[in-house]
Amino acid sequence: MTEPMDEALRAIAEPRRRAILRLVANQEMPAGRIAEHFEVTRPAVSQHLQVLKEAGLLIERREGTKRLYRARREGLAPLRRFLDEMWDESLDFARRIAEAERGVSDQRSQAG
């Protein structure tokens, strides 16, 4: 079984899927309107929507025969936590390097 973060990463690795998420980030849209933004077939857009939905990044709502989609922000939460942790660790590492270099240069200036 894959982790939610892994599924989200795989889903957003494709540029069209990221574009779809941007389209439906703040509004609900029917599949047909989403498809109008891309130069691929509607079935191809439907496949992208399915991948995003399976990754937990989209919510689908039916209204009669229409399927309406919107981004599910909490679907990106595991990925965001991972990136935040990586960022925090990188900043901490950079801080330690800067402090170590400053200590070396401070010691050189005191010795001179």
N, C-alpha and C positions, 0 to 999 in steps of 0.2 A: 504494500500500500504506500502511495506517495504522500508526502507531507503537503499541507495546503500551500506553504510557501513555494515548494517546488512546482506545483501545478500553476500557481500564479506567475512564477518566473517563465515557465514554458509558454504560457498563454500570451504574456506581454512581450515575448521575444520577437514576435511577428509585428512589423510596423503597422499593418492595417488594423490589427487588433488594438494596438495602442490608440490609433486614430479613432476607432469605434468608441473606446472608453472615453476619449475626450468629447466626442459628440454627445454622449449620453450622460456625461458627468453631472450636469445640472438640469437636465430635462429628460423626459420620457419621450421616446421616438418609436414609431412603427418600423418594422424591418425594411419595408419598401423605401421609406425616407432615408434610412441609414444607407441602403444600397445605392441611392442616387449620388452619394458622395464618392463613389469608387468606380474605377473603370474595370470592374470584374463582374462576373455573372452574379445574379441574385442567389443562386445556389451556393456560390463560393462565399458570399457574405453570410448566408445562413450557417455555413459550416464554421465560420469565424465566431458567429454569435453563439453557436453551440459550445465551442471550446471555451469561450469566456464564461458562459453559464456554468459549465461543468467545473471550471476552476473557482467558482464562487464569486466571480467578479461582476456578474450581471444578474439582474432580477428580470424575469419575464412575467408579464401580466397579460391575461387575455381579456379582450373587450370585444365581444361578438366574435367575428372571424379574424380580427386583428390581433397581432402579438406586439405588445409594447415592451420596450426595453429601457432600462436605466441602470446606471452604474451602482454597484453594491460596494460602497466605500469600505465597509468593514472587511470585505474580501481581501483587501490589500494590507490589512493590519499585520499579519504575520511577516510579510515582506518588509513592511515599514519598520517593524521591530528589529528585524535582522539588519537592515541598512543602518538604523540608528545605533545598534550595538557596534557594527563595524566602524561607523564614523567616530563614535566615542573612543573606541580602542585606537583608531588611527590618530586622533587628536592627542590622546594620552601619550602615545608613542612619540609623536612629534614634539610634545612638550618635554618629555624626558631627554630627547636628543638635544633640544635647544638648551635645556638646563645643563646638560653634560658639557656641551660645547662652550657655554658661557663660563662654566667652572674651569675649564681648561684655559680659556683666554684670560680669565680673572687671575689664575695662578701665574700665567706668563707675565702679565702686567705687574703683578706684585713682585715677581722675581727680578724684574728689570730695573 
